[in-house]
Amino acid sequence: MQHWIQKFRNAFRGIWLGSLGETSFLVHALAAILVSCIAFLLRCDVWEWCVLLLCIAMVMSLELMNSSIEFLAKGLCREENESVGKSLDIASGAVLCASIFAALIGLLVLGSRLAQHVL
């Protein structure tokens, strides 16, 4: 049991370290709170909540992975390295891609729900 407790402790520490001082993580967290408040006010269905929360989890998880790769790259390679730079750019691109699609999905879900309330 102690083994599992330590694993969860390490995981929560990782979330803390990945979010600490990262403005991108903060922006995504604020967006997640805003989307959740809007979904609550629009009384979204369970399936809509599932889709929105899955998008939020995807973006936040990729943001943590990106931070992890950045920490690892800085720790292993102090000098300028083209391969490391490309790796960092690819990780950032993954976050951007997920963020764009999450925003589009959010607009579709919340927009259709808003249209139902207005019409």
C-alpha positions, 0 to 999 in steps of 0.5 A: 500500500505504501508503494501506491501512496508514494506513486500518487505523492510523486504524481501530485508533486509532478502536477505541482512542479509542472504548473509552478511558474508556467504561464501556459498552464495557468492560462489553460487552467483559467480557460478550463474554469471558464468553460466549466462555469459556462457549461454549468450555467448552460446546464450541459448534459452529461455527454457534453460534460464528458466531451468538455472534460476530456478536452480539458484533460487532454490539453492539461496533460499535454501541457504537463508533458511539454513542461516535462520535456522542457525540464529534461532538455534543460537538465541534459543539454545546457548548450544549443542543440538543434535536435533538442530545439526541434523536440521542444518545438514538436512538444509545443506544437502538440499542445497548440494542436490540442488547444485549437481542437479543444477550443473548436469542440468547446465552441461547438458544444457550448455554442449549440447549447447556447443556441438552444437557450436563445432560440 
